[in-house]
Amino acid sequence: MTRYVTDVDEVLNTTRTVRFRMDFDRHVEDEVLVECLELAQQATVGSNQEYWKFILVRETGQKEKIAALYRQVWEETVAIPLALGEAATVTRLSPTVRAGDDAQRRQSKILDGVKFLVDRLEHVPVVMIACSSAPPPRKPLGGSASGYYGSIIPFVWSFQLALRSRGMGSVMATAIVHKAEELKTILDLPDDCNPITMVPIGYTKGLKFKKGARRPIQEIYRWDRWSNSQQTLSQ
């Protein structure tokens, strides 16, 4: 029976990236996934153009092919660069450069969690690949870039929130698109359709999740302009 987390604030506060606590053995019902997709379809969409396409992968052979790609991405973008001491990767990912013991422990746990999923992706009950048939942006910033990602990422996040409310966990695993062309071949995507992110899905072992560790909110906002250092509430 599907378990529900009904409080909106709890869903928003506790929708975590789930790897270690994903139940690889419990079946995920088709109708629940479709229900979550229908809810996510109400997310904001640029220019009212639904360029979305979603592939829900259950077949073992398909998951094994995607898992093999994901392992290649891990080796090429994480394991090998860290072993070689590549400066940009070390700065971005290595626990050793994080300030303080707590931050180092959290980052180490994150890397352990990613590797845990890398080694077991083919055992996840469902792997969803979110794709877009919108024309890709020519530049990473400005122009059509914001609209391109600003349509499909809200859909994916709404989908993850809906999953959480129904007792499931998920991961937004964008690294898979390092192998976008190979993934397109596996999924038999049209030429004009590109994978944007992967979302492994499964019921969670237990429903209780905590808020994530984040910076104090006062550090990340200002009123009216960034040069305003004082945070005061409107009277």
Buried (B, 14 or more C-beta within 10 A) or exposed (E): EEEEBEEEEBBEEBBBBBBEBBBEEEEBEEEBBEBBBEBBBEBEBBEEEBBBBBBBBBEEEBBEBBBBBBBBBBEEBBBEBBEEEBEEBBEEBBBEEBEEEEEBEBBBEBBEBBBEBBEBBBBBBBBBBBBBBBEEBEEEEEEBBEBBBEBBBBBBBBBBBBBBBBBBBBBBBBBBBBBBEBBBEBBEBEEEBBBBBBBBBBBBEEBEBEEEEEEEEEEEEEEEEEEEEEEEEEE
